[in-house]
């Protein structure tokens, strides 16, 4: 199993975390594609930047890590942008960009910006058609593409995608998301699962891949995990206060996060849990939240890699 860091924030901070990844041998840095953070109006005042612009800059300012979009809502942009934008960033980075697509989930994000937000069923149809569009554009654009929602005319568009450029399909659904990952994805990022909940979704993905003549073994299986840790429970609480940066006492910060359903574990507990994911077939973990503090992000990679 390998590890990556997921980061949001201004570009100086994003680049600093990317350089932590390179320095500590992480597999990737990933960006969350949002226009608002959190689920409350007080957090909506936080600065938020366009992740595609930041990904392009990272393509020039980093050397060897993958740059992963985890994930872009199909509601935000036409698939033509995702196809051409991804190929452009991939070229800027020397072949290190991974496009992630999903249905989107943040109601307010769409409402505040006036972005159309169809019901969940329609968003899944949009995602299916968009994945077909981008996959075709990456693999055989000369054949063209047509679906109920999107189409492009066949042409040998240049620049072409590199042969092994992959699409990440992310989401937590039990059937539709893993089926789309099997049909179109080079990476399946399973959201919201525990180790014992992975197998059934992976089986759906693998079956869908085989049904379309693809090799299921070529599809990488990944997860994301919120992580702030320590060697003891008290150290975890201290680190949460450090990460929060508001001066609130650690127990208060911890209580506020735990009310959102988050669980905090020691390093030993994390290593055991991620080992269970690895046994279930997971090949990479994208670590979230800890990237608010670069030194803590570096510490996380050191502890999880056993260094």
PyMOL commands that set and color helices and strands:
alter all, ss='L'
color gray80, all
select helices_A, chain A and resi 11-24+43-45+51-61+79-92+107-113+120-143+176-184+195-211+216-218+233-244+250-258+267-279+290-292+294-304
alter helices_A, ss='H'
color red, helices_A
select strands_A, chain A and resi 2-7+28-31+66-69+72-73+97-102+145-146+151-152+167-171+187-190+220-226+284-288
alter strands_A, ss='S'
color yellow, strands_A
deselect
rebuild
show_as cartoon
